[in-house]
Amino acid sequence: MPRFAAFLGSINVGGNRLMMEDLRRVLRYEDFDDVETVVASGNVLFTHPECPSEGLAEKMAWIVNQEFDIDSFIAVRSCAEVHAIIAENPFGPGKENAGEENFVHTHFLSGEPGEHQMKALLLDHAGRGDERIAVGTRALHIDYVDGVGRSKLTADFIERRLDLRGTARNMRTLKRIACKLDKLE
């Protein structure tokens, strides 16, 4: 069976506390196999019969909402898609414009941003910070040059401009997840 990674948004921040043990238990009950969590911030590895990743994301989001009363955006990517998203990040390791791994993020999105949406995001962000932004496959790649904590380029800022939901992971976490997916395939 194919191996996938799910990236849950808004988990263990604000009031959305969720024990990873509880999440694993519920997902196993709902036909997700070989469920493993990575870091306590909503990264789930699992196997599932062949299914489009969008369908798996919807199924998992429904389960999280029903079982834990959390409305979470969930991005599901296959092992190959996780490797591809790392490779396409222009600020990732080995690239000419590489940034620090913990400052370089991929913001997984619920869809592809349109040209006018990206223009609005870049225009509204101009002068607000030194972040570098590049469009990816259903994602934004961002180098938070001065760190994420002080940045004005927040998830809410991005989502309002793009009219797409999303969740971000740094390069260090993505590489760790890719390695775990490789070992299990």
ZAMARGU-4260 file (C-alpha; in steps of 0.2 Angstrom, whole numbers, plus 5000, padded with zeros to 4 digits):
<rodrens>
0) 5000/5000/5000 | 5006/5018/4996 | 5014/5028/5010 | 5008/5046/5014 | 5012/5061/5025
5) 4998/5072/5032 | 5002/5089/5038 | 4988/5095/5050 | 4986/5114/5053 | 4983/5123/5069
10) 4987/5108/5080 | 4994/5111/5097 | 4993/5129/5095 | 4980/5141/5103 | 4966/5130/5110
15) 4968/5116/5098 | 4977/5103/5109 | 4978/5086/5103 | 4987/5071/5110 | 4996/5062/5096
20) 4992/5045/5104 | 4974/5049/5103 | 4975/5055/5085 | 4985/5038/5080 | 4971/5028/5089
25) 4957/5036/5080 | 4965/5035/5063 | 4969/5017/5065 | 4951/5014/5069 | 4946/5023/5053
30) 4956/5012/5041 | 4973/5021/5041 | 4987/5009/5043 | 5005/5010/5050 | 5000/5026/5058
35) 5015/5036/5065 | 5016/5054/5071 | 5032/5064/5069 | 5034/5079/5082 | 5019/5083/5092
40) 5013/5096/5080 | 5002/5087/5068 | 5013/5077/5056 | 5006/5060/5052 | 5013/5046/5042
45) 5002/5032/5036 | 4998/5019/5023 | 4981/5018/5014 | 4974/5009/4999 | 4977/5019/4983
50) 4967/5035/4984 | 4969/5053/4979 | 4978/5063/4992 | 4964/5076/4992 | 4951/5063/4996
55) 4962/5057/5011 | 4964/5075/5017 | 4945/5077/5017 | 4943/5061/5026 | 4956/5065/5039
60) 4949/5082/5042 | 4932/5075/5044 | 4938/5063/5057 | 4948/5076/5067 | 4933/5087/5067
65) 4921/5074/5072 | 4932/5066/5086 | 4941/5081/5093 | 4930/5096/5087 | 4945/5104/5078
70) 4942/5112/5061 | 4960/5109/5054 | 4966/5111/5036 | 4975/5095/5032 | 4987/5093/5017
75) 4991/5075/5012 | 5006/5071/5001 | 5013/5055/4994 | 5031/5050/4998 | 5035/5056/4980
80) 5026/5072/4982 | 5035/5076/4999 | 5052/5073/4990 | 5046/5084/4975 | 5041/5098/4986
85) 5058/5098/4995 | 5067/5098/4978 | 5057/5112/4971 | 5060/5124/4986 | 5072/5137/4979
90) 5078/5141/4996 | 5082/5123/5001 | 5098/5114/5005 | 5110/5113/4991 | 5102/5128/4981
95) 5111/5143/4976 | 5099/5154/4987 | 5099/5142/5001 | 5093/5148/5018 | 5094/5141/5035
100) 5084/5125/5037 | 5074/5131/5052 | 5070/5147/5043 | 5065/5139/5026 | 5047/5134/5026
105) 5035/5126/5014 | 5017/5132/5016 | 5006/5118/5010 | 4990/5126/5002 | 4973/5119/4998
110) 4975/5123/4980 | 4986/5133/4967 | 4986/5151/4970 | 4981/5162/4955 | 4992/5175/4947
115) 4981/5189/4954 | 4981/5181/4971 | 5000/5180/4971 | 5002/5198/4965 | 4990/5204/4979
120) 5001/5194/4992 | 5017/5201/4986 | 5011/5219/4984 | 5003/5219/5002 | 5019/5211/5009
125) 5031/5224/5001 | 5040/5233/5014 | 5034/5222/5028 | 5049/5211/5029 | 5064/5203/5021
130) 5056/5186/5018 | 5059/5178/5001 | 5043/5170/4993 | 5042/5157/4978 | 5027/5148/4972
135) 5027/5129/4972 | 5015/5115/4968 | 5000/5118/4979 | 5012/5127/4991 | 5022/5143/4994
140) 5041/5142/4998 | 5046/5155/5011 | 5063/5159/5018 | 5060/5168/5034 | 5077/5177/5033
145) 5075/5184/5051 | 5065/5170/5059 | 5047/5166/5059 | 5043/5173/5076 | 5045/5191/5071
150) 5038/5190/5054 | 5023/5199/5048 | 5020/5185/5034 | 5009/5175/5045 | 4998/5160/5040
155) 4982/5172/5042 | 4991/5185/5031 | 4994/5172/5017 | 4977/5164/5018 | 4968/5181/5017
160) 4977/5186/5002 | 4977/5169/4993 | 4960/5164/4998 | 4967/5147/5002 | 4969/5137/5018
165) 4987/5131/5022 | 4999/5124/5035 | 5018/5126/5035 | 5033/5115/5040 | 5051/5120/5040
170) 5064/5111/5029 | 5072/5102/5044 | 5055/5094/5048 | 5051/5090/5030 | 5068/5081/5027
175) 5065/5071/5043 | 5048/5066/5037 | 5055/5061/5020 | 5068/5050/5028 | 5055/5041/5038
180) 5044/5039/5023 | 5058/5031/5013 | 5062/5019/5027 | 5044/5013/5027 | 5041/5011/5009
</rodrens>
